[in-house]
Amino acid sequence: MLCTPFFFKVLIVVQRKDTVLSRLIKDRIRSEGSMTFREFMAVCLYDPTHGFYTQGPSIGSPEGPFDTNVKFPAFAFALAQAVKQVDDILGANTRILELGGGTGQLGKSIVNFLGGQRNYVVVDLSSGLRVRQNEAGLQTVEDLMQVPSGPTVVFGNEILDALPVHKVMGIGQGNVLEFFVDLDEDGELFEILQPPSTPALQAKLNELHISLGRGQVGEVCLELRSVFQKLGSIVDPGYLIFIDYGDTASNLYSFQRRNGTLRSYYRQHQIYDFFYAPGEQDLTADVDFTAVSHEAQAVGFDGGTLLSQGSWLTNLGIHSYAKDEKALAVIEHEVNVLTKATQLGSAFDVLIFQTKGLPVGPGIGDATEPVKISHRLPSSPTVSIDTPGNRRLHLKW
Ligand SMILES: C[S@@+](CC[C@H](N)C(=O)[O-])C[C@H]1O[C@@H](n2cnc3c(N)ncnc32)[C@H](O)[C@@H]1O
């Protein structure tokens, strides 16, 4: 979601909503005991009936929960240029696979920009969103394993940030406890710390050389492994292109983000209570691009080039979208929002992989400074950026 301070107001609430899903979660905790934060997040987002995504939210519309890059047609235009570059390498009409297609708006626009006839498949866990994607004229499946192997370019705009994560806290000497969701004496949802639910959590942190300090909170996404194993078996040959907010592990698990990155959104507002309205609020965490690269490389993908959304869209020729003189001002504004470092250009990064033997992916070739993920230096806590008015802004995160 467009999660910079420019786009979100903060909603502070005292009274939680009594949603159907909150009642179901409480019943389950009463009968089965506490659940991991990961299970809570998975139920909130993907419960087969009451999950936030299952209900098919109107992402990108004024009454919807949040906006994404997809709101801007120029974004689809740039992605269509990426597909054309892939076609030049893999052959005309290479299959496009979109992971987490939202309302189907992106797929529909990309197909239109490519001339209307395209082998385009959306993989989406959400039954409600698959209905919307079908209405947009797109072919959908629920699971990657339903897709046969073949030459493919995969896009995922803000899918990785929607995968459920385990939430952990450092307790010294590299060890962690895990956050679970339980009921307090008033019967309200709250978080408690317990020994990890699975040794895979500590193993993942060790693999990434992450040692959380005492009291430092972080998230771990174990879901990535199965997603990439499936991608490894069906993308043959092809490219994976992920657009998302996140950082490399060394930055993500740093002192600057000592409270972790989990966030929640409710009707275009950021909300600080994860238990405010289960099933009606979104939950999301920054993507660990290092962990993503490990999983991609483990199943045989090469690359792992990380560059800012602004650089990538510019390399793809997004500025040539503004052709029609009449619409020029509107389009220029749209392109600026997507590419300027002060707006979304640096809020999102693009991470690209290719199967072995293929040239690097679209939009990288002319990049001034594509950054290999393993060589990316930790960023300083304070960065200076140029604003359009040539003022210098200091952002802290
Ligand atoms: C934040 S939304 C982004 C939607 C759209 N790409 C956009 O940018 O507007 C996340 C999307 O990923 C889907 N999703 C989450 N986990 C998934 C999974 N494991 N497999 C397929 N789709 C998934 C959700 O249902 C939803 O469509």
PDBQT file of the ligand as one rigid body, heavy atoms in Angstrom, charges set to zero:
ROOT
HETATM    1  C1  LIG A 401      -1.467  -6.062  -0.735  1.00  0.00    +0.000 C 
HETATM    2  S1  LIG A 401      -2.491  -6.958  -1.846  1.00  0.00    +0.000 S 
HETATM    3  C2  LIG A 401      -1.829  -6.382  -3.375  1.00  0.00    +0.000 C 
HETATM    4  C3  LIG A 401      -2.787  -6.542  -4.511  1.00  0.00    +0.000 C 
HETATM    5  C4  LIG A 401      -2.307  -6.006  -5.861  1.00  0.00    +0.000 C 
HETATM    6  N1  LIG A 401      -1.112  -6.688  -6.304  1.00  0.00    +0.000 N 
HETATM    7  C5  LIG A 401      -2.077  -4.517  -5.788  1.00  0.00    +0.000 C 
HETATM    8  O1  LIG A 401      -0.923  -4.101  -5.754  1.00  0.00    +0.000 OA
HETATM    9  O2  LIG A 401      -3.042  -3.753  -5.737  1.00  0.00    +0.000 OA
HETATM   10  C6  LIG A 401      -1.894  -8.616  -1.679  1.00  0.00    +0.000 C 
HETATM   11  C7  LIG A 401      -2.475  -9.616  -2.650  1.00  0.00    +0.000 C 
HETATM   12  O3  LIG A 401      -1.800 -10.880  -2.512  1.00  0.00    +0.000 OA
HETATM   13  C8  LIG A 401      -2.744 -11.931  -2.390  1.00  0.00    +0.000 C 
HETATM   14  N2  LIG A 401      -2.062 -13.045  -1.693  1.00  0.00    +0.000 N 
HETATM   15  C9  LIG A 401      -1.550 -13.036  -0.460  1.00  0.00    +0.000 A 
HETATM   16  N3  LIG A 401      -0.944 -14.190  -0.175  1.00  0.00    +0.000 NA
HETATM   17  C10 LIG A 401      -1.024 -14.956  -1.283  1.00  0.00    +0.000 A 
HETATM   18  C11 LIG A 401      -0.531 -16.256  -1.644  1.00  0.00    +0.000 A 
HETATM   19  N4  LIG A 401       0.150 -17.000  -0.795  1.00  0.00    +0.000 N 
HETATM   20  N5  LIG A 401      -0.780 -16.707  -2.886  1.00  0.00    +0.000 NA
HETATM   21  C12 LIG A 401      -1.466 -15.925  -3.769  1.00  0.00    +0.000 A 
HETATM   22  N6  LIG A 401      -1.943 -14.698  -3.484  1.00  0.00    +0.000 NA
HETATM   23  C13 LIG A 401      -1.735 -14.216  -2.266  1.00  0.00    +0.000 A 
HETATM   24  C14 LIG A 401      -3.898 -11.263  -1.680  1.00  0.00    +0.000 C 
HETATM   25  O4  LIG A 401      -5.099 -11.989  -1.767  1.00  0.00    +0.000 OA
HETATM   26  C15 LIG A 401      -3.948  -9.929  -2.432  1.00  0.00    +0.000 C 
HETATM   27  O5  LIG A 401      -4.565 -10.046  -3.683  1.00  0.00    +0.000 OA
ENDROOT
TORSDOF 0
